[in-house]
Amino acid sequence: MVSVTESLQDEVNMLWSDEGRLATLSAAMMAMAGALSLSGTEAVESVEAALSAPGFNFAPALAGLDDRQAHRALLEQIRTVAPGALDAAGWARLEDPRLYDTAMMLLAQDSLGLMLDALGEASEQLLTLTEVHQQTATGLRLAQHLSAAVQGRAVLSATRAALPCQMPREPDCASGLAEALALQVPDLPWSGDPWPLTDIATALSGLCPFIAAYHGDAARRLADTAAALVVAAAQGQSQGNGGRAFGLDVEDALYRAFEDAMAALVALNRALDRWQGPRVDEALQPEAWQMVDTMLSRARAVMEESGAGE
């Protein structure tokens, strides 16, 4: 039987499939069309209708994903289905390669949301185990892991909430683009300072010590891919890409980081499912027991507020 966390892992993989990446790029493009107010709402609706048409050919756009030509292929197919939707200037204004960076943030936003659900499952298990063993030395160790899980969810949530769109070629439409996609408006383009990517890497690597207590190999793999994401982001910005989007290597590094993060959470939840306490355990002194009880109260309050494990 597939666990809840394994189902969430499958959803992350679907998000980052070619079809998922193209659907996300299409959503970013439609949001950009709305933010630019291209020829009024009827034109935007025409473009959306073209993308939803039964005979729309997505094959050229899928083939163009890896060389960053998918947006042009999409526009060409939209022109074929709805040739009068935009004038020549309108089509040109939508050919903004920075849409790939915005689409990458949308994929990260959804991936972090799924991670929050998976970590919520682990938090629920740790809460139960800590309650059972709260008067023992094992309970004190479990309370520390529970604290790490709760803190990890807070960091992931804050990282997700801070994700920005990329500053578009026409900065005046940044606010409308961000609002349409539930992203933040950046103060500056982040092609030269890829802080959204390094923030994600930091949030993911912060889970590694806690996960290592239950599955060392999974934690090490996650630490390696989080570090690789930082390297890829640094190399991408050091190339002085200006108005160009980050390359496929950065997008792939981000996917690998999320892939290994979800694999680590699957391993964590499996380990917690099978976990058994020691047959003989040391009783805690009253002051240590009180610390565990305080942690349990705080964890319950935080998890109830955030809906962890629901």
N, C-alpha and C positions, 0 to 999 in steps of 0.2 A: 504493500500500500504506500502510495506517495504521500509524504508528509507535507504539512503546510509550507515549511521552509523550502522544500524541494520544488513545490509549485511556484513559489516566488522566484526561485532560481531560474526556472523555465521562462518565467515572464521577463526577467532581465535579458536572457538570451534572445527572446523574441524581439524585445525592444531594439537590440543592437544588430539584428539581422538586416540584410540589405533592404528588405521590404519595410522594416521598422524605421530604418534610417531615412529612407526616401519619404515615408509618410510624415516623419518629423520635419524634414526639409520642406515638404509641401505646406505643412502647417505654418512654418516660419515665413514662407513666401507669401501666404495669404494674409498673415498678420502684417507683413511689410506693405502689401498692397493697400490694406485698410489704413495703416499709419500714414502712408503717402497720400491718401485720399485721391487715388488715381481715377479721374473721370467720374467721381461720385460712387455711391454705394452700388448702383446697378452694374457698373463695370466689375467691381469686386465680386458681386454675386454671379456674374457671368463666368468669371474665372473659376470660382468655386464649383459652379455647375459643370464646367468643362472637365474639371478634375474628377468629378463624380459620374461622368457619363459612362455608360456600359462599354462603349467601344474605345475608351481612352487607352492609348498605347504607352504603358509605363516602361516597356523594355529598353528604349534608348536611354532613359533617365537612369534606370538601374545599371546599365552598362557604363554610365558616366560617373557613377558615385566615386570610384577610387581615384580618378584623375580630376575631380572637382569640376566636371562639366555637366553634372546632373541638372543643375538649375537652368542651364541654357537648353538642355534637351526637354525639360518640362515646359519651358516657355514656348519652344518650337511646337510641341504637341498641342499646347493650349491655343496657339495661333491657328493651328489646323482645325480644331474643333470650334473655336469661337474667334474668328479672325477680326471681328469688329469690337472686341471687348476693350481694347486699349489702342491709343494712337502710337506712333513710332516712338515718341518721347517716353510714353508710359512704359512700353516694353523695355526700353533701355534703362529706365530707372530701377526696374526690378532685377536687373543683371548685376546684383551686388554679391560678390563672393563671400562677404563677411556673414552672409546668412548661414554658412556652414558652422561658424563658431556659435551663433545663436542656437542653431539646431542641436549642436553638441551639448549646450547647457540644458536644453529641454530633455535630452536623453539622460543627462546626469541628474536632473531634477526627479524624473520618474524612477531612475535606478536607486537614488537615495531614499525615495519614499518606500520602495520595496524592501530596502535594507532595514529601514526603521521597523517595518512589520516583522521581519525575521528576527531582529534583535529584541523586539518586544516579546516574541515567543520565548527566547532564551531568558529574558528577564523574569517572565512568569514562572518558568521552571526553577530558576535560582531563588526566587522569592519563596516558593513552596519548600524547597530543600532547606533553606535557611530557617524557616519556621519550624521545621521538624527537628533540626539539630541546634537550635539557637542557644541552648545552655551548655554546649560543648565547644572544644577547641575547633572541631570541624565546622561548627556553625559560625565561628568567628572568621575562618577562612572564606566560607561561602558568602558571608556578609560583605567581605571585601570585594569578592567577584561581583556580587549584586550591585555594589556601589559603582564598580567600573562599568557595568552594563548600563546602569541608569545614566551615568555621566557620558558614556559613549553615545547613547541615544540623544542626549542634549546637544552634543557637539555635531552629530550628523544633522539634527534638525536645524541648528543654527546655520550650518554650512549650506544646507538646501535652501533656506530662506534668503540667503545672501546672494544666490546665483544671479548674475546679470545677463542681459543680452549683450551682444557685441555692439559697439558704437557703429551705427550704419553709416554709409557713405554720405547720407544727408542727416546730420545730427539732429535737426529739428524734429524728426519723426521718431527719435529714440524713445521718448516717453510713451507714445501711442503703441509702439512695437512691444515694449516691455509690459505695458498694462495688458495688452491682448494675450500675452503668453504667460502672465503671472510670474514674470521675472523682474529683477531690479534694473533701474536705469544707471548705467555706469557714469562716473564722472569723466572718465577718459577712455579711449580705446585701450584694451588690455592685451593687444598683440605684442607690446614691448614689455609688459609686466603681467605675466600670465597667472595672476594671483588666484583666480577662480580654480584653476587646475591644481596649483600647489596647496590651496586650502582643502580641496578634496583629498589629495594625497595625505595631508597631515591628519585629517579626520579618520581616514581608513587605517593608516599606520598606528594611530592611537589605540585601536582595538587589539593590536597584536599581542601585547603582554598578557592581557586578560584571556584571549583565545588560546594562547600558548599553554595555559594551565590545564587545558583539556585536550588540545590537539596541536602539538608543536610544529609538525610539518605544514599544516594548513596556515598557521600563523607566519611561518618563515616565508612561504610562497607569497602571502599577502604583503609582507614587509618588502619583499623584492620587487613586486609589481608596483607598489606604491612609490618606491624609490625610482623605478624606471619611468614612471609618469612624470616625476619632477625633472628627470634628465631630458625626456622628450620635450617637455614644455620649455625648458631652458634652451635647448637646441633650436626649437621652433622660433622662439622670440629673438634669438641671437642672429638669425638669418636676415633680420631687418625686413620682415614680410610686409610692413606697411599696410596697404589696403587689401592684401591677400589674406585668405583664411589660413589658419593653422593647417598643416598637411595631414595626410592620412596616418602618418606615423604617430602623431599626437592623439588622434581619435582612436587609433588602435590601442595605444598605451592606456587610454582612459577606459576603454572597454575591458582590457585585460585586468585592470585593477578592480573593476566592479565584478568581473567574472570570478576572480580569486576571492574577493570579499564575500560574495554569496556562497562560494564553495566552502569557505572557512566557517560561515554561519551555519551551513548545513552540517558540517562536521561537528561544530559546537553543540548544536541541538541534538544530534545523534548521541554524542558523548553524555550529555545531560540526561537523555532518555535512559541510558544504560547505567548511570552513575549509582554506585552503592557506597554508603558510608562505611567507615571501619567498624569492625565487630566490638572493639574496645576503644573507648574515647575518653579523653581527659575532660573533666568537668571544669567549667569556667568559674572564676571568682565573680562575686556579685557585680563589681564595677565593670568587668568585661562583658558580662551578660547584659548589663544596661546599655552598653555601646551597641551591641547587636540589636537589642530591642529598639533603640533609637533609629538605627539604620533601617530596620524593617518598617517603622512608621513613616519615615521619610520616603522610602521607596514606594510604599503603597500609595501615598499621597501624589507623588510625581507620576506614577504609572496610571492612576485613576484619571488624573488631569489630562494626560497625553493619550489615553486610550490604548496603552501597550497591551498586546496580546489579544485584542478584540478581533 
